[in-house]
Amino acid sequence: SRLMALKRMGIVKDYEKIRTFTVAVVGVGGVGSVTAEMLTRCGIGKLLLFDYDKVELANMNRLFFQPHQAGLSKVQAAEHTLRNINPDVQFEVHNYNITTVDNFQHFMDRISYGGLEEGKPVDLVLSCVDNFEARMAINTACNELGQTWMESGVSENAVSGHIQLIIPGESACFACAPPLVVAANIDEKTLKREGVCAASLPTTMGVVAGILVQNVLKFLLNFGTVSYYLGYNAMQDFFPTMAMKPNPQCNDKNCRKQQEEYKEKRAVQPKQIVVEQEEEIVHEDNDWGIELVSEVSEEELKAASGPLPDLPQGITVAYTIPNMEENAVAEVTVSESEESLEELMAKMKNM
C-alpha cells in the first residue's frame, strides 16, 4: 500500500508494472547485495544473481549478510534471505565467474533468454562488481546484445562512488573512455599494494546502492529524470552529473556497430516540429467588468515621441527624444551691458 501511494500521489502512472520487469545483478557484494534487497522490497518481478564468491566474516562490516551465512556462496545466501523478504519475486542464481569463456557464453544466454517470460531478454543489467575485468566482460556482452545496463562502483578509499547508465550506441560504453589501467596497458593486479586492503564503509555502499536502485526505478517506470552519470563524494557531499557521448573510435567493434544502428534509427525518425503557441491573455474578460484603459491617446503618444532613427532589422530604440512643442517658451537671451547693478536698479524704479 505504501508503494502504491506513489501512484495515488501522481509520482508514477502505473507502479504495478514493476512486477513485469526482470533485472540481472552481477556481483552480490557490498553494493550488489543491498541493490538486490531494495529491488526485492520494491516488488521487482524477477532477479538474476551472478557471483562466484563466498560469504566471509570479513564481510560483516557491510550490510545484508549475517554471520551464520559464512561459508555459503553469496548467491545462495542472498536468495534465501530475499525469498523470506518477498516470496512473490522470482529468483535465478548462478554461482560462477562470468569472465571465463564457458561461463561468459552462459551469462550472455541468460541475459538474452532469462526474462520473466522464459525466452525473453532481461530488461536491465546492473554491474555491481569490484574489478575492471568483470566490468569489461559485462560491457562486451551488452554491446553485442544491444542490452541497456547500469554500472556502479565505490572507490578503494570508500569515500566516493558513482553510477552510470549505458545504452549501447546512444551513450558511451565502458570501453569508450578507458581508465588508466587500460590506456597505459597496465595489469590491474599489479596495482594492488602489499599489506593494504581496500577500505569498506557500509554508508558509502548504501548510498551508491540507493541511487542506483532509484535510477533503475525511474528508468523502468518512466518517471523523473534518469541520470546518465551520477557521482558521490562523501568528503564534500558532492554529487557531480554528466552525460558522455560514445566514442566513434571505440576499441569495441560491437559498440561502433551499435552507434551506426542508432544513427540510422535517428535518421528515419520524423523530425519534431515545434509549434509556437501564443500566450493567452489572462483576465481580459472578467465577472466584474474591470477594464484597463490607457489615459494617453494614440495621438498624444505619437506627439510625445520624437522621430525614429533608421535602424537595422531586429534593433529598436528604448526611448525617443520628444519634439519641442511649438508653443514652448523660447529661450531668452540677455545681452551684455556695461551698466552697473546700481544704475540698472535705478532705471527699473523710474519705469
LORO-223740 format. One record per residue (C-alpha): x, y, z; residue number from 1; residue in three letters. Coordinates in pm, whole numbers, plus 50000, padded with zeros to 5 digits. Layout:
N
NODE    east   north      up     k     r
NODE       X       Y       Z   NUM   ALA
...
***
This chain:
351
NODE    east   north      up     k     r
NODE   50000   50000   50000     1   SER
NODE   50289   50237   50069     2   ARG
NODE   50440   50162   49727     3   LEU
NODE   50100   50212   49562     4   MET
NODE   50082   50555   49728     5   ALA
NODE   50338   50669   49468     6   LEU
NODE   50067   50618   49208     7   LYS
NODE   49796   50795   49408     8   ARG
NODE   50026   51092   49458     9   MET
NODE   50094   51121   49087    10   GLY
NODE   50464   51026   49100    11   ILE
NODE   50429   50705   48898    12   VAL
NODE   50149   50634   48649    13   LYS
NODE   50146   50256   48693    14   ASP
NODE   50357   50122   48979    15   TYR
NODE   50214   49770   48943    16   GLU
NODE   50419   49743   48623    17   LYS
NODE   50727   49684   48841    18   ILE
NODE   50618   49320   48871    19   ARG
NODE   50665   49267   48496    20   THR
NODE   51037   49354   48488    21   PHE
NODE   51346   49134   48513    22   THR
NODE   51679   49269   48639    23   VAL
NODE   52015   49090   48639    24   ALA
NODE   52254   49185   48921    25   VAL
NODE   52618   49091   48859    26   VAL
NODE   52819   49095   49181    27   GLY
NODE   52640   49036   49511    28   VAL
NODE   52885   49218   49737    29   GLY
NODE   52864   49541   49933    30   GLY
NODE   52665   49727   49666    31   VAL
NODE   52504   49436   49482    32   GLY
NODE   52351   49267   49786    33   SER
NODE   52184   49589   49905    34   VAL
NODE   52072   49663   49549    35   THR
NODE   51909   49319   49525    36   ALA
NODE   51737   49370   49861    37   GLU
NODE   51598   49710   49761    38   MET
NODE   51466   49574   49431    39   LEU
NODE   51308   49280   49615    40   THR
NODE   51135   49514   49861    41   ARG
NODE   51018   49732   49569    42   CYS
NODE   50843   49427   49418    43   GLY
NODE   51054   49357   49108    44   ILE
NODE   50922   49064   48902    45   GLY
NODE   51242   48859   48868    46   LYS
NODE   51604   48884   48982    47   LEU
NODE   51902   48705   48828    48   LEU
NODE   52203   48699   49062    49   LEU
NODE   52559   48629   48945    50   PHE
NODE   52860   48587   49178    51   ASP
NODE   53126   48325   49250    52   TYR
NODE   53242   48440   49594    53   ASP
NODE   53153   48308   49939    54   LYS
NODE   53030   48490   50246    55   VAL
NODE   53309   48555   50498    56   GLU
NODE   53313   48700   50846    57   LEU
NODE   53525   48979   50698    58   ALA
NODE   53211   49089   50507    59   ASN
NODE   53018   49164   50826    60   MET
NODE   53112   49533   50823    61   ASN
NODE   52884   49557   50521    62   ARG
NODE   52508   49543   50505    63   LEU
NODE   52283   49247   50421    64   PHE
NODE   52487   48932   50503    65   PHE
NODE   52483   48776   50853    66   GLN
NODE   52746   48578   51047    67   PRO
NODE   52558   48247   51031    68   HIS
NODE   52581   48262   50649    69   GLN
NODE   52963   48244   50649    70   ALA
NODE   53082   47970   50415    71   GLY
NODE   52775   47982   50189    72   LEU
NODE   52800   48116   49836    73   SER
NODE   52684   48475   49820    74   LYS
NODE   52412   48399   49567    75   VAL
NODE   52277   48110   49778    76   GLN
NODE   52275   48318   50096    77   ALA
NODE   52117   48612   49913    78   ALA
NODE   51841   48402   49760    79   GLU
NODE   51749   48255   50099    80   HIS
NODE   51727   48599   50263    81   THR
NODE   51543   48764   49975    82   LEU
NODE   51281   48488   49945    83   ARG
NODE   51191   48543   50310    84   ASN
NODE   51155   48917   50246    85   ILE
NODE   50930   48887   49940    86   ASN
NODE   50825   48541   49818    87   PRO
NODE   50644   48693   49518    88   ASP
NODE   50976   48767   49345    89   VAL
NODE   51124   48501   49118    90   GLN
NODE   51493   48428   49169    91   PHE
NODE   51756   48271   48948    92   GLU
NODE   52108   48238   49090    93   VAL
NODE   52436   48147   48921    94   HIS
NODE   52745   48073   49127    95   ASN
NODE   53026   48125   48876    96   TYR
NODE   53279   48375   48739    97   ASN
NODE   53136   48540   48427    98   ILE
NODE   53483   48623   48285    99   THR
NODE   53573   48263   48192   100   THR
NODE   53498   48152   47834   101   VAL
NODE   53230   47891   47914   102   ASP
NODE   53062   48096   48184   103   ASN
NODE   53062   48410   47968   104   PHE
NODE   52859   48237   47697   105   GLN
NODE   52609   48108   47955   106   HIS
NODE   52593   48459   48105   107   PHE
NODE   52501   48601   47763   108   MET
NODE   52238   48329   47713   109   ASP
NODE   52068   48410   48044   110   ARG
NODE   52066   48784   47965   111   ILE
NODE   51908   48704   47627   112   SER
NODE   51651   48446   47739   113   TYR
NODE   51618   48471   48116   114   GLY
NODE   51337   48723   48137   115   GLY
NODE   51023   48685   48346   116   LEU
NODE   50871   48517   48045   117   GLU
NODE   51124   48249   47953   118   GLU
NODE   51282   48315   47615   119   GLY
NODE   51261   48694   47651   120   LYS
NODE   51563   48911   47741   121   PRO
NODE   51608   49078   48078   122   VAL
NODE   51504   49443   48100   123   ASP
NODE   51819   49572   48267   124   LEU
NODE   52164   49451   48375   125   VAL
NODE   52328   49600   48684   126   LEU
NODE   52704   49582   48729   127   SER
NODE   52796   49578   49098   128   CYS
NODE   53139   49415   49058   129   VAL
NODE   53464   49538   49211   130   ASP
NODE   53714   49479   48930   131   ASN
NODE   53781   49603   48579   132   PHE
NODE   53790   49260   48413   133   GLU
NODE   53431   49177   48512   134   ALA
NODE   53311   49523   48405   135   ARG
NODE   53467   49474   48061   136   MET
NODE   53301   49132   48032   137   ALA
NODE   52959   49285   48106   138   ILE
NODE   53033   49570   47863   139   ASN
NODE   53127   49325   47586   140   THR
NODE   52814   49115   47638   141   ALA
NODE   52579   49415   47649   142   CYS
NODE   52735   49577   47339   143   ASN
NODE   52695   49255   47143   144   GLU
NODE   52335   49209   47255   145   LEU
NODE   52235   49576   47248   146   GLY
NODE   52141   49541   47615   147   GLN
NODE   52097   49851   47831   148   THR
NODE   52285   49830   48161   149   TRP
NODE   52396   50035   48459   150   MET
NODE   52745   50033   48606   151   GLU
NODE   52826   50119   48968   152   SER
NODE   53133   50137   49184   153   GLY
NODE   53286   50252   49512   154   VAL
NODE   53640   50389   49539   155   SER
NODE   53920   50200   49713   156   GLU
NODE   53925   50456   49995   157   ASN
NODE   53548   50404   50049   158   ALA
NODE   53450   50772   50046   159   VAL
NODE   53328   50813   49690   160   SER
NODE   53132   50622   49429   161   GLY
NODE   52926   50653   49113   162   HIS
NODE   52653   50504   48892   163   ILE
NODE   52635   50518   48513   164   GLN
NODE   52361   50434   48263   165   LEU
NODE   52496   50280   47941   166   ILE
NODE   52271   50247   47635   167   ILE
NODE   52471   50082   47353   168   PRO
NODE   52510   50318   47058   169   GLY
NODE   52345   50612   47233   170   GLU
NODE   52581   50674   47526   171   SER
NODE   52947   50599   47591   172   ALA
NODE   53015   50236   47674   173   CYS
NODE   53266   50131   47939   174   PHE
NODE   53538   50090   47672   175   ALA
NODE   53475   50430   47507   176   CYS
NODE   53670   50616   47775   177   ALA
NODE   53906   50354   47921   178   PRO
NODE   54061   50414   48263   179   PRO
NODE   54433   50439   48328   180   LEU
NODE   54486   50065   48362   181   VAL
NODE   54377   50020   48001   182   VAL
NODE   54511   50341   47848   183   ALA
NODE   54858   50259   47984   184   ALA
NODE   54828   49882   47922   185   ASN
NODE   54880   49810   48289   186   ILE
NODE   54769   49487   48453   187   ASP
NODE   54531   49598   48730   188   GLU
NODE   54654   49313   48951   189   LYS
NODE   54993   49485   48973   190   THR
NODE   54830   49794   49125   191   LEU
NODE   54746   49616   49449   192   LYS
NODE   54959   49749   49733   193   ARG
NODE   55118   49490   49958   194   GLU
NODE   54967   49477   50305   195   GLY
NODE   54693   49728   50218   196   VAL
NODE   54337   49614   50152   197   CYS
NODE   54058   49829   50012   198   ALA
NODE   53856   50023   50268   199   ALA
NODE   53487   49946   50306   200   SER
NODE   53214   50168   50453   201   LEU
NODE   52856   50042   50470   202   PRO
NODE   52741   50405   50450   203   THR
NODE   52903   50476   50113   204   THR
NODE   52794   50142   49971   205   MET
NODE   52439   50202   50096   206   GLY
NODE   52430   50547   49931   207   VAL
NODE   52558   50413   49598   208   VAL
NODE   52313   50121   49607   209   ALA
NODE   52031   50363   49689   210   GLY
NODE   52097   50600   49399   211   ILE
NODE   52147   50300   49168   212   LEU
NODE   51807   50148   49252   213   VAL
NODE   51644   50492   49240   214   GLN
NODE   51779   50531   48887   215   ASN
NODE   51655   50180   48800   216   VAL
NODE   51302   50263   48916   217   LEU
NODE   51296   50590   48721   218   LYS
NODE   51424   50413   48410   219   PHE
NODE   51182   50119   48427   220   LEU
NODE   50872   50308   48543   221   LEU
NODE   50940   50620   48335   222   ASN
NODE   50926   50899   48592   223   PHE
NODE   51160   51177   48695   224   GLY
NODE   51496   51239   48528   225   THR
NODE   51716   50935   48467   226   VAL
NODE   52085   51005   48537   227   SER
NODE   52338   50901   48275   228   TYR
NODE   52616   50952   48529   229   TYR
NODE   52588   51046   48894   230   LEU
NODE   52888   51058   49124   231   GLY
NODE   52909   51081   49501   232   TYR
NODE   53191   51232   49706   233   ASN
NODE   53138   51184   50078   234   ALA
NODE   53416   51425   50179   235   MET
NODE   53241   51728   50026   236   GLN
NODE   52888   51580   49987   237   ASP
NODE   52930   51647   49616   238   PHE
NODE   52709   51482   49350   239   PHE
NODE   52851   51551   49001   240   PRO
NODE   52637   51464   48700   241   THR
NODE   52714   51445   48329   242   MET
NODE   52636   51259   48006   243   ALA
NODE   52902   51109   47780   244   MET
NODE   52864   51052   47406   245   LYS
NODE   53000   50731   47251   246   PRO
NODE   53350   50731   47104   247   ASN
NODE   53339   50674   46723   248   PRO
NODE   53685   50513   46752   249   GLN
NODE   53592   50283   47041   250   CYS
NODE   53800   49964   47058   251   ASN
NODE   53485   49754   47091   252   ASP
NODE   53361   49674   46739   253   LYS
NODE   53010   49600   46866   254   ASN
NODE   52996   49946   47024   255   CYS
NODE   53082   50103   46688   256   ARG
NODE   52817   49883   46523   257   LYS
NODE   52555   49992   46779   258   GLN
NODE   52647   50356   46712   259   GLN
NODE   52579   50315   46340   260   GLU
NODE   52246   50143   46407   261   GLU
NODE   52146   50421   46646   262   TYR
NODE   52228   50686   46381   263   LYS
NODE   52013   50501   46126   264   GLU
NODE   51722   50488   46370   265   LYS
NODE   51753   50860   46437   266   ARG
NODE   51766   50936   46064   267   ALA
NODE   51434   50764   45986   268   VAL
NODE   51251   50919   46281   269   GLN
NODE   51030   51214   46180   270   PRO
NODE   51160   51548   46293   271   LYS
NODE   50950   51708   46562   272   GLN
NODE   50809   52043   46452   273   ILE
NODE   50799   52292   46734   274   VAL
NODE   50479   52499   46717   275   VAL
NODE   50497   52827   46897   276   GLU
NODE   50175   52898   47078   277   GLN
NODE   50065   53250   47152   278   GLU
NODE   50036   53327   47518   279   GLU
NODE   49680   53354   47635   280   GLU
NODE   49568   53693   47763   281   ILE
NODE   49464   53643   48120   282   VAL
NODE   49165   53829   48267   283   HIS
NODE   49069   54014   47951   284   GLU
NODE   48710   53927   48030   285   ASP
NODE   48608   53909   48391   286   ASN
NODE   48297   53893   48604   287   ASP
NODE   48340   54243   48746   288   TRP
NODE   48366   54440   48422   289   GLY
NODE   48707   54574   48513   290   ILE
NODE   48894   54709   48213   291   GLU
NODE   49240   54856   48180   292   LEU
NODE   49235   55172   47968   293   VAL
NODE   49532   55390   47886   294   SER
NODE   49485   55756   47979   295   GLU
NODE   49708   55862   47690   296   VAL
NODE   49554   55861   47342   297   SER
NODE   49739   55737   47034   298   GLU
NODE   49769   56095   46902   299   GLU
NODE   49915   56217   47230   300   GLU
NODE   50156   55927   47235   301   LEU
NODE   50276   55999   46882   302   LYS
NODE   50309   56369   46958   303   ALA
NODE   50517   56297   47264   304   ALA
NODE   50754   56075   47067   305   SER
NODE   51038   56204   46859   306   GLY
NODE   51149   56079   46518   307   PRO
NODE   51265   55717   46498   308   LEU
NODE   51614   55668   46353   309   PRO
NODE   51669   55431   46061   310   ASP
NODE   51797   55114   46230   311   LEU
NODE   51881   54764   46100   312   PRO
NODE   51618   54490   46134   313   GLN
NODE   51594   54345   46483   314   GLY
NODE   51711   54660   46663   315   ILE
NODE   51471   54902   46830   316   THR
NODE   51519   55213   47037   317   VAL
NODE   51446   55207   47410   318   ALA
NODE   51310   55563   47402   319   TYR
NODE   51300   55871   47174   320   THR
NODE   51367   56238   47236   321   ILE
NODE   51032   56427   47221   322   PRO
NODE   50996   56703   46966   323   ASN
NODE   50992   57054   47112   324   MET
NODE   50636   57189   47127   325   GLU
NODE   50554   57480   46901   326   GLU
NODE   50417   57689   47186   327   ASN
NODE   50716   57626   47408   328   ALA
NODE   50870   57936   47560   329   VAL
NODE   51169   58047   47357   330   ALA
NODE   51496   58088   47533   331   GLU
NODE   51552   58450   47646   332   VAL
NODE   51899   58579   47587   333   THR
NODE   52026   58880   47778   334   VAL
NODE   52283   59091   47603   335   SER
NODE   52581   59200   47798   336   GLU
NODE   52570   59555   47935   337   SER
NODE   52840   59783   48073   338   GLU
NODE   52597   59944   48320   339   GLU
NODE   52643   59870   48688   340   SER
NODE   52387   59698   48905   341   LEU
NODE   52300   60026   49083   342   GLU
NODE   52227   60202   48752   343   GLU
NODE   52002   59917   48635   344   LEU
NODE   51809   59923   48964   345   MET
NODE   51755   60300   48930   346   ALA
NODE   51617   60252   48576   347   LYS
NODE   51372   59992   48699   348   MET
NODE   51238   60230   48968   349   LYS
NODE   51181   60507   48713   350   ASN
NODE   50985   60272   48479   351   MET
***
